[in-house]
Structures are given as C-alpha cells and as structure tokens.
C-alpha cells in the first residue's frame, strides 16, 4: 500500500500538464457504498495494525475527492435503477426505471456515446449482468425487473464485453410468458459465453464476450472466498476477475480507446443484511479491482481517467466507537451471514437432529468469536437463547421446510451482537439518502473536485472524455 500511495504522489506532480481528452475511461461503482462504508473499512485496516484513525485504501488516495447526493426524481431515497440511470446518462428518473426520463423518453448513456465514438465498451458487475446498475448502460425499459427484455437490449447494443454473476429471467418475458432461452441468442449474435478460466485460455479467438460463472462456480462474498481452501479458488469469481478480464479483452486493440463500467454489487447485499465484517471485505475487494485500473493508469497517465462512485448508501451505517481497535474484533467472523446460515442448515439436515443450545453456542463461538474473544452480556445471551427456543428448538428433525429462515434469525442476531461490540449500528435495512463518495484521477479529474449531484457525474465524464 505504501508503494501505491508513493506512486500516486509522484504522478500528482505531472497532473497539471495533462492535455486532451482521455482515451481510456474506468467508471467503477460500489453499490451501496456510502461514505461510512469506506470509512469503516479504513478504520478496520488501521485497527488491525493496532492503530487509531484510518489506513488508506488505494482509491481514497486519488487526488480528487468529493461526495454526491443521490435522490431520484420521485423520492429522496433512490433505488439502484434510478441512481444507475443518473450515473449512466446524467438524467434523473423515477425509481425502478432504466434508460428513460420521468416522461418515458429514452436517454443516451455514456456507454452508447463511447460506442458511437468508436471506443470499445465493457459493462461488468458482480451482480447479475442485466441487473439495475449495469442495465442503466444499455437498457431502455420502464421496469428494472424486465430481465428478459434487458438481456435483449444487451444483445442489440453489441458491446464487446459483458460480465456478471448470471442473467435474470433467462426464459420468460416481463409478463411471465415463456420465451426462447436468451443464451442461444447471445451466441447467435457472436458472443462467446465463458467462465474466467475459459476466457483466459481462449480470449484471443473471441470476438465478443459474455463472462459468467461456470458450473460449480459462483460470485461469492469476498470473506467466504478468502477463507475457503486454496484448492477451491476456481469456484469463486471475484470483482477483480471481471475487471482484469475485461481490461485484457479491451486492450487487445484499443487504438480509439475504451469505456469500462465495473460495479461491485455485493457491498449493497451485505449492507442490506447488516453484515459489517462482510461489507469490509467487499470494499477491500472493490479496492483490489481499482488497483488493476490504477496500474493501467500508471502506464498511460495522460490518457486514462478513473472515476470512483456509488449509486447510494445502504443500511444507514454509523460507527460510534471511541477506540477504533474495537473494529478489529470483526476479524473473528469467518464467513458471511449467508454461509453461516447455510452451514447450520446443512448440519441439521445431515445429522437429522435438533441441535442443542450448547451446540449452537459452540458454533457461534467458533465462527464469530462470541464468548471466547468477545464478551456477551447476560441480556444478549438471553436474547440469543430465546431466538433459539423459538426457532431451531422447535424444528422437525431433518426437515428443510423454513429452515433457512429459522437458522438465519439466530445468525443475524449473533452477527448483531458482534457488530454492537464494535460500536457499529444500522438505522434501516434498505437504502438511505446519505451522501456517497466520489474519487477521480487522470485528465479531466479536476471537474469532480466539488460537492455534486449524482446526475452531474455522467455529464462531467462526457465533458472530460467525449
């Protein structure tokens, strides 16, 4: 990290002599990543060193830093579709809408502008490839849930590289009518559908790419990836996999340059679950993808613009610790809440028995550090025991019915106890109206050095690069 920060400092000296428009644009979006998500991550990294304050991420050291408002045209609290629309086109719209203004008129987005200018385009996300944020860069539909029609827009736009954790509604239209499977339509349009390993082995022979996890693979939370066995690495598809693969493909022949939008979608999902340890690892994973773009920038500093943004804040996160070292306690959590819940579920199904409270207590001790590393008050233990008695203790042995909902309740509560011990709190389970951070580096980055609205970001990218 010190090497990265030193490199940034050296590059700053030459920023004032940059001239012309950048050929290469990286637009990197952290879904749900408000200012406190970034701050918590940097405080955690400092606390792991036994220090107060923050240990900087790569992107927070960019020379231009600001923040943005995120409201939509019909709500102070946006959803990902309306915010994606603003970030992609510079036009605010109603929640749930993609590629249209509030009156239903189509709007032009940055990827379409880049394509028309002869630049190659990559749109990738760790969420579904046709989910709200990526779809804002190619879809024009009144409802973000029109997954099948959005996929058809992907094909029609013909961008060089798409990537995501999968595709929504692959064989049914928005009105739930059966339709021809969408993947053969991608292939008929010249796309090679591949996983990261297949891409690396044969990308030179591909004309257009749709990169998705293969059989036995998935986009998983970073906390689950880093704590899995090394031999299972190929089962996990990461944000960096999408960024590095897209960059490899775009730079084969990029005389006119390229435009890449890369969304880290799992930050938002972890925030919805109030899973602080998982959020931190997702922001770190996002930063690892940013480092790939930054390394490219160091090779082409006069031609590369990197913009870091977020669509909205999720969860209403606050940190009230008097001592940042409390955050280091999050290291005791070994897996995301999703995986912890699945572990309990599978154990109960396999053993075909109701787990005792002592067995549950032992599980939480091992996976979260409760009781051993973290003091659990009498009140919190009673709360956990009451949840156990009301859910798991009443299950039919070996039954999978409603089991996920039941065991996830105790996991959620236990993670809440861990969060509370770190002085972390959440105000809601959805999005908030909080400011989101904006960082920039490269020619044109000076445009972003002020407080702004999210719709201005796209306008400034267009002014800087096109």
C-alpha positions as CSV (number, residue, x, y, z in Angstrom):
1,X,0.0,0.0,0.0
2,X,2.8,2.4,0.8
3,X,4.2,1.8,-2.7
4,X,0.8,2.6,-4.2
5,X,0.5,5.8,-2.2
6,X,4.0,6.9,-3.1
7,X,3.3,6.2,-6.8
8,X,0.2,8.4,-6.6
9,X,2.2,11.2,-5.1
10,X,4.7,11.0,-7.9
11,X,2.0,11.1,-10.5
12,X,0.4,14.2,-9.0
13,X,3.3,16.3,-10.0
14,X,2.5,15.9,-13.7
15,X,-1.3,16.3,-13.5
16,X,-1.1,20.0,-14.4
17,X,0.5,19.3,-17.8
18,X,-2.1,16.8,-19.0
19,X,-3.8,17.9,-22.2
20,X,-6.5,16.5,-24.4
21,X,-9.3,14.0,-23.6
22,X,-8.6,10.6,-22.1
23,X,-8.8,7.6,-24.4
24,X,-9.4,5.2,-21.6
25,X,-12.2,5.6,-19.0
26,X,-12.8,3.4,-16.0
27,X,-16.1,4.1,-14.2
28,X,-16.1,2.0,-11.0
29,X,-19.2,1.9,-8.9
30,X,-19.6,0.5,-5.4
31,X,-23.2,-0.5,-5.0
32,X,-24.5,0.7,-1.6
33,X,-21.0,2.1,-0.7
34,X,-21.7,5.3,1.3
35,X,-19.0,7.4,3.0
36,X,-19.3,5.4,6.2
37,X,-18.7,2.0,4.4
38,X,-15.4,3.4,3.1
39,X,-14.5,4.9,6.5
40,X,-15.3,1.7,8.4
41,X,-13.1,-0.3,6.1
42,X,-10.2,2.1,6.5
43,X,-10.7,2.2,10.3
44,X,-10.7,-1.6,10.3
45,X,-7.5,-1.8,8.4
46,X,-5.9,0.6,10.9
47,X,-7.3,-1.3,13.9
48,X,-5.7,-4.5,12.5
49,X,-2.4,-2.7,12.9
50,X,-3.2,-1.6,16.4
51,X,-3.6,2.0,15.3
52,X,-6.3,4.7,15.7
53,X,-7.6,6.5,12.6
54,X,-7.5,5.1,9.1
55,X,-5.3,3.0,6.9
56,X,-6.0,4.3,3.4
57,X,-7.4,2.3,0.5
58,X,-5.9,2.9,-2.9
59,X,-8.9,4.8,-4.3
60,X,-9.2,7.2,-1.3
61,X,-5.7,8.4,-2.2
62,X,-6.8,9.7,-5.6
63,X,-6.0,13.4,-5.9
64,X,-9.7,14.4,-6.4
65,X,-12.2,13.5,-3.7
66,X,-15.7,14.7,-3.1
67,X,-19.3,13.5,-2.5
68,X,-22.6,13.4,-4.2
69,X,-26.3,13.4,-3.5
70,X,-28.4,10.5,-4.8
71,X,-32.1,11.3,-4.7
72,X,-34.3,10.2,-7.7
73,X,-36.9,12.3,-9.5
74,X,-39.7,10.9,-7.3
75,X,-38.0,10.1,-4.0
76,X,-35.4,11.4,-1.6
77,X,-34.2,7.8,-1.3
78,X,-33.2,6.3,-4.7
79,X,-33.2,2.7,-5.8
80,X,-30.4,1.3,-8.0
81,X,-32.2,1.7,-11.2
82,X,-32.9,5.4,-10.9
83,X,-29.4,6.1,-9.5
84,X,-27.9,3.9,-12.2
85,X,-29.8,6.0,-14.8
86,X,-28.4,9.2,-13.3
87,X,-24.9,7.8,-13.2
88,X,-25.1,6.5,-16.7
89,X,-26.9,9.3,-18.6
90,X,-26.9,12.4,-16.3
91,X,-30.7,12.3,-16.2
92,X,-32.7,11.7,-13.1
93,X,-35.7,9.4,-13.3
94,X,-38.3,7.6,-11.2
95,X,-37.3,4.6,-9.0
96,X,-37.4,1.4,-10.9
97,X,-36.8,3.0,-14.3
98,X,-33.9,2.4,-16.7
99,X,-32.8,4.4,-19.7
100,X,-35.8,6.7,-19.7
101,X,-36.6,10.1,-18.3
102,X,-39.6,10.6,-16.0
103,X,-41.8,11.1,-19.0
104,X,-40.8,7.8,-20.6
105,X,-38.5,9.3,-23.2
106,X,-35.2,7.4,-24.0
107,X,-32.0,9.0,-22.7
108,X,-28.5,8.4,-24.1
109,X,-25.9,6.9,-21.7
110,X,-22.1,7.1,-21.6
111,X,-21.6,3.6,-23.0
112,X,-23.7,4.4,-26.0
113,X,-21.7,7.6,-26.6
114,X,-18.4,5.7,-26.3
115,X,-19.6,3.0,-28.7
116,X,-20.7,5.7,-31.2
117,X,-17.3,7.3,-30.9
118,X,-15.6,4.0,-31.9
119,X,-14.4,3.0,-28.5
120,X,-14.7,-0.5,-27.2
121,X,-17.1,-1.0,-24.3
122,X,-17.2,-3.3,-21.3
123,X,-20.0,-3.5,-18.8
124,X,-19.4,-5.8,-15.8
125,X,-20.9,-6.4,-12.4
126,X,-20.6,-8.9,-9.5
127,X,-24.5,-8.8,-9.5
128,X,-26.5,-10.1,-12.5
129,X,-25.2,-8.9,-15.8
130,X,-28.7,-7.5,-16.5
131,X,-29.3,-6.1,-13.0
132,X,-30.2,-2.5,-12.4
133,X,-26.8,-0.7,-12.4
134,X,-25.2,-2.4,-15.4
135,X,-28.6,-2.3,-17.3
136,X,-28.6,1.5,-17.0
137,X,-25.7,1.5,-19.5
138,X,-27.7,-0.4,-22.3
139,X,-31.4,-0.8,-21.4
140,X,-34.4,1.5,-22.1
141,X,-37.3,-0.1,-20.1
142,X,-39.9,1.2,-17.6
143,X,-39.2,-1.5,-15.1
144,X,-35.8,-2.9,-13.8
145,X,-37.5,-6.3,-13.4
146,X,-37.8,-6.8,-17.2
147,X,-34.8,-9.1,-17.2
148,X,-35.5,-10.8,-20.5
149,X,-36.1,-7.6,-22.4
150,X,-33.0,-6.1,-20.8
151,X,-30.9,-9.0,-22.0
152,X,-32.2,-8.4,-25.5
153,X,-31.0,-4.8,-25.2
154,X,-27.6,-6.2,-24.3
155,X,-27.5,-8.1,-27.5
156,X,-28.8,-5.2,-29.5
157,X,-26.2,-2.8,-28.2
158,X,-23.4,-5.3,-29.1
159,X,-20.8,-4.1,-26.6
160,X,-17.6,-6.0,-26.7
161,X,-17.6,-7.4,-23.2
162,X,-20.3,-8.2,-20.6
163,X,-19.9,-9.9,-17.3
164,X,-21.9,-10.7,-14.2
165,X,-23.0,-13.4,-11.8
166,X,-25.7,-14.6,-14.1
167,X,-28.7,-13.4,-16.0
168,X,-32.2,-12.6,-14.7
169,X,-35.3,-14.1,-16.3
170,X,-33.5,-16.1,-19.0
171,X,-36.6,-17.7,-20.5
172,X,-39.6,-15.6,-19.7
173,X,-40.7,-12.1,-20.6
174,X,-41.7,-9.4,-18.1
175,X,-45.3,-10.6,-18.2
176,X,-44.1,-14.1,-17.3
177,X,-44.8,-15.6,-20.7
178,X,-42.3,-18.3,-21.8
179,X,-39.8,-17.2,-24.3
180,X,-36.9,-18.6,-26.3
181,X,-33.8,-19.0,-23.9
182,X,-31.6,-15.9,-24.1
183,X,-28.2,-17.6,-24.1
184,X,-28.5,-19.0,-27.6
185,X,-29.5,-15.5,-28.7
186,X,-26.2,-14.2,-27.4
187,X,-24.3,-16.9,-29.2
188,X,-26.2,-16.2,-32.4
189,X,-25.1,-12.6,-32.1
190,X,-21.4,-13.6,-31.9
191,X,-20.9,-13.8,-28.2
192,X,-18.8,-16.4,-26.5
193,X,-20.3,-17.4,-23.2
194,X,-17.4,-18.4,-20.9
195,X,-16.2,-18.5,-17.3
196,X,-13.0,-16.8,-16.2
197,X,-10.8,-19.8,-16.8
198,X,-12.2,-20.4,-20.3
199,X,-11.8,-16.7,-21.1
200,X,-8.1,-16.7,-20.1
201,X,-7.5,-19.8,-22.2
202,X,-9.1,-18.6,-25.4
203,X,-9.9,-14.9,-25.4
204,X,-7.7,-14.2,-28.5
205,X,-10.2,-16.2,-30.6
206,X,-13.3,-14.4,-29.2
207,X,-15.0,-11.5,-31.0
208,X,-17.4,-10.6,-28.2
209,X,-17.7,-12.0,-24.6
210,X,-20.4,-12.7,-22.0
211,X,-18.4,-13.9,-19.0
212,X,-20.5,-15.7,-16.3
213,X,-19.6,-18.2,-13.6
214,X,-19.4,-21.8,-14.9
215,X,-20.9,-24.9,-13.5
216,X,-19.8,-25.2,-9.8
217,X,-18.7,-21.6,-9.7
218,X,-20.4,-18.5,-8.2
219,X,-19.7,-14.9,-7.4
220,X,-19.3,-15.2,-3.6
221,X,-18.7,-12.7,-0.8
222,X,-15.0,-11.9,-0.5
223,X,-15.0,-13.0,3.1
224,X,-16.1,-16.5,2.0
225,X,-13.6,-16.6,-0.9
226,X,-10.5,-15.6,1.2
227,X,-11.4,-18.1,4.0
228,X,-12.0,-21.0,1.6
229,X,-9.4,-23.7,1.0
230,X,-6.8,-22.8,-1.7
231,X,-7.9,-25.7,-3.9
232,X,-11.4,-24.2,-4.1
233,X,-10.2,-20.9,-5.5
234,X,-11.6,-21.6,-9.0
235,X,-15.1,-22.0,-7.6
236,X,-15.1,-18.3,-6.7
237,X,-15.5,-15.5,-9.3
238,X,-14.4,-12.1,-8.0
239,X,-14.7,-8.4,-8.9
240,X,-11.0,-8.5,-9.9
241,X,-11.7,-11.4,-12.3
242,X,-14.3,-9.2,-14.1
243,X,-12.1,-6.1,-14.2
244,X,-8.9,-7.9,-15.3
245,X,-10.7,-10.0,-17.9
246,X,-12.5,-7.0,-19.4
247,X,-9.3,-5.0,-19.5
248,X,-7.4,-7.8,-21.1
249,X,-10.0,-8.1,-23.8
250,X,-10.4,-4.3,-24.4
251,X,-6.6,-3.7,-24.7
252,X,-6.1,-6.3,-27.5
253,X,-6.9,-3.5,-30.0
254,X,-7.8,-0.2,-28.4
255,X,-6.5,2.4,-30.8
256,X,-9.6,4.6,-30.2
257,X,-9.7,3.8,-26.5
258,X,-12.3,2.1,-24.4
259,X,-15.0,2.7,-21.7
260,X,-15.5,0.3,-18.8
261,X,-18.2,0.3,-16.2
262,X,-17.4,-2.1,-13.4
263,X,-19.9,-2.5,-10.5
264,X,-19.1,-4.1,-7.2
265,X,-22.7,-5.2,-6.3
266,X,-22.1,-7.3,-3.2
267,X,-21.4,-4.3,-1.0
268,X,-25.0,-3.5,-1.2
269,X,-26.2,-7.0,-0.4
270,X,-24.0,-7.2,2.7
271,X,-25.3,-3.9,3.9
272,X,-28.9,-5.0,3.5
273,X,-28.0,-7.9,5.8
274,X,-26.2,-5.6,8.3
275,X,-23.2,-7.8,8.0
276,X,-20.3,-5.4,8.8
277,X,-17.4,-7.9,8.5
278,X,-18.7,-8.9,5.1
279,X,-19.1,-5.3,4.0
280,X,-15.5,-4.5,4.9
281,X,-14.1,-7.4,2.9
282,X,-16.3,-6.4,-0.1
283,X,-14.9,-2.8,0.0
284,X,-11.4,-4.2,0.1
285,X,-12.2,-6.5,-2.8
286,X,-13.5,-3.4,-4.7
287,X,-10.3,-1.7,-4.0
288,X,-8.4,-4.6,-5.4
289,X,-10.2,-4.2,-8.7
290,X,-9.5,-0.4,-8.6
291,X,-5.8,-1.3,-8.2
292,X,-5.9,-3.1,-11.6
293,X,-7.3,0.1,-13.2
294,X,-4.7,2.2,-11.3
295,X,-1.8,0.1,-12.5
296,X,-3.1,0.6,-16.1
297,X,-3.3,4.4,-15.4
298,X,0.3,4.5,-14.3
299,X,1.3,3.1,-17.7
300,X,-1.0,5.6,-19.5
301,X,-1.4,8.6,-17.2
302,X,-2.1,11.2,-19.9
303,X,-4.8,9.1,-21.5
304,X,-6.6,7.4,-18.6
305,X,-9.5,8.7,-16.4
306,X,-10.7,6.7,-13.4
307,X,-13.9,7.7,-11.6
308,X,-15.0,6.0,-8.4
309,X,-18.6,6.5,-7.4
310,X,-21.6,4.8,-5.7
311,X,-25.2,4.6,-6.5
312,X,-26.5,5.1,-3.0
313,X,-25.8,4.2,0.7
314,X,-27.4,1.1,2.1
315,X,-28.3,0.4,5.7
316,X,-27.8,3.8,7.4
317,X,-24.4,2.7,8.8
318,X,-22.9,4.6,11.7
319,X,-19.7,4.0,13.7
320,X,-19.7,5.2,17.3
321,X,-16.6,3.6,18.7
322,X,-14.3,5.8,21.0
323,X,-11.5,3.5,20.1
324,X,-11.1,2.2,16.5
325,X,-9.4,-1.0,17.8
326,X,-12.9,-2.3,18.5
327,X,-13.3,-2.9,14.8
328,X,-10.5,-5.4,14.8
329,X,-13.0,-7.8,16.5
330,X,-14.6,-8.3,13.1
331,X,-11.7,-10.5,12.2
332,X,-13.2,-13.2,14.3
333,X,-16.1,-13.6,11.8
334,X,-15.0,-16.3,9.4
335,X,-17.9,-16.3,6.9
336,X,-20.8,-14.2,5.6
337,X,-24.2,-14.4,7.3
338,X,-25.4,-16.3,4.2
339,X,-22.7,-19.0,4.5
340,X,-23.1,-19.3,8.3
341,X,-26.8,-19.8,7.9
342,X,-26.2,-22.5,5.2
343,X,-23.7,-24.2,7.5
344,X,-26.2,-24.6,10.2
345,X,-28.9,-25.7,7.8
346,X,-26.7,-28.4,6.2
347,X,-25.6,-29.6,9.6
348,X,-29.1,-30.0,10.8
349,X,-30.2,-31.8,7.7
350,X,-27.2,-34.1,7.7
351,X,-27.5,-35.0,11.3
352,X,-31.3,-35.2,11.2
353,X,-31.4,-33.9,14.7
354,X,-32.2,-30.7,16.6
355,X,-29.0,-29.0,17.6
356,X,-28.8,-28.3,21.3
357,X,-28.2,-24.8,22.6
358,X,-24.7,-25.8,23.7
359,X,-24.0,-26.9,20.1
360,X,-25.4,-23.6,18.7
361,X,-23.3,-21.7,21.3
362,X,-20.2,-23.7,20.3
363,X,-20.9,-22.9,16.6
364,X,-21.2,-19.1,17.3
365,X,-18.1,-19.2,19.5
366,X,-16.0,-20.8,16.7
367,X,-17.4,-18.7,13.8
368,X,-17.8,-15.3,15.4
369,X,-15.6,-15.4,18.5
370,X,-18.5,-14.8,20.8
371,X,-17.9,-15.6,24.5
372,X,-14.2,-16.6,23.8
373,X,-12.9,-13.4,22.2
374,X,-15.9,-11.1,22.7
375,X,-17.8,-10.6,25.9
376,X,-21.5,-11.5,25.6
377,X,-23.7,-9.8,28.1
378,X,-26.4,-11.7,30.1
379,X,-29.1,-9.8,28.1
380,X,-27.6,-10.7,24.7
381,X,-27.2,-14.3,25.6
382,X,-30.8,-14.5,26.8
383,X,-31.9,-12.9,23.5
384,X,-29.9,-15.5,21.5
385,X,-31.3,-18.3,23.6
386,X,-34.9,-17.0,23.2
387,X,-34.4,-17.0,19.4
388,X,-33.0,-20.5,19.6
389,X,-36.0,-21.7,21.6
390,X,-38.5,-20.0,19.2
391,X,-36.9,-21.3,16.0
392,X,-34.4,-24.1,15.9
393,X,-35.5,-25.9,19.0
394,X,-39.0,-26.3,17.5
395,X,-37.9,-27.7,14.1
396,X,-38.9,-31.1,12.9
397,X,-35.6,-33.1,12.9
398,X,-34.2,-33.3,9.4
399,X,-36.9,-31.1,7.9
400,X,-35.7,-28.4,5.5
401,X,-39.0,-26.5,5.5
402,X,-38.5,-22.9,6.5
403,X,-35.2,-24.0,8.0
404,X,-33.2,-21.2,6.3
405,X,-35.5,-18.5,7.7
406,X,-35.2,-20.1,11.2
407,X,-31.5,-20.6,11.5
408,X,-30.7,-17.3,9.8
409,X,-32.5,-15.5,12.6
410,X,-30.0,-16.6,15.2
411,X,-27.1,-16.0,12.9
412,X,-28.4,-12.5,12.1
413,X,-28.8,-11.8,15.8
414,X,-25.4,-13.2,16.7
415,X,-23.7,-11.0,14.0
416,X,-25.7,-8.1,15.5
417,X,-24.0,-8.8,18.9
418,X,-20.6,-8.8,17.2
419,X,-21.4,-5.5,15.4
420,X,-22.6,-4.0,18.7
421,X,-19.4,-4.9,20.4
422,X,-17.6,-2.9,17.7
423,X,-19.9,0.1,18.2
424,X,-21.4,-0.4,14.7
425,X,-25.1,0.3,14.2
426,X,-27.6,0.3,11.3
427,X,-30.6,2.5,11.0
428,X,-32.6,0.6,8.4
429,X,-32.5,-2.5,6.1
430,X,-32.8,-0.6,2.9
431,X,-31.2,2.4,1.1
432,X,-30.7,5.7,2.7
433,X,-30.4,9.3,1.4
434,X,-26.8,9.6,2.7
435,X,-24.1,11.2,0.6
436,X,-21.9,8.9,-1.4
437,X,-18.1,9.4,-2.1
438,X,-16.6,10.4,-5.4
439,X,-12.9,10.0,-6.3
440,X,-11.1,10.7,-9.5
441,X,-7.6,10.6,-11.1
442,X,-6.4,11.4,-14.6
443,X,-7.0,14.1,-17.2
444,X,-10.4,15.7,-16.5
445,X,-10.5,14.6,-12.9
446,X,-10.4,18.3,-11.8
447,X,-14.0,18.6,-12.8
448,X,-15.0,16.3,-9.9
449,X,-13.4,18.4,-7.1
450,X,-16.6,19.8,-5.6
451,X,-19.8,18.7,-4.0
452,X,-22.2,17.5,-6.7
453,X,-25.4,15.6,-7.5
454,X,-25.0,12.1,-9.0
455,X,-26.5,13.2,-12.3
456,X,-23.6,15.6,-12.7
457,X,-21.1,12.8,-12.7
458,X,-22.1,11.4,-16.1
459,X,-22.2,14.9,-17.6
460,X,-18.7,15.6,-16.3
461,X,-17.4,12.3,-17.7
462,X,-18.9,13.2,-21.0
463,X,-17.3,16.6,-20.9
464,X,-13.9,15.2,-19.9
465,X,-13.7,12.2,-22.2
466,X,-16.0,12.6,-25.3
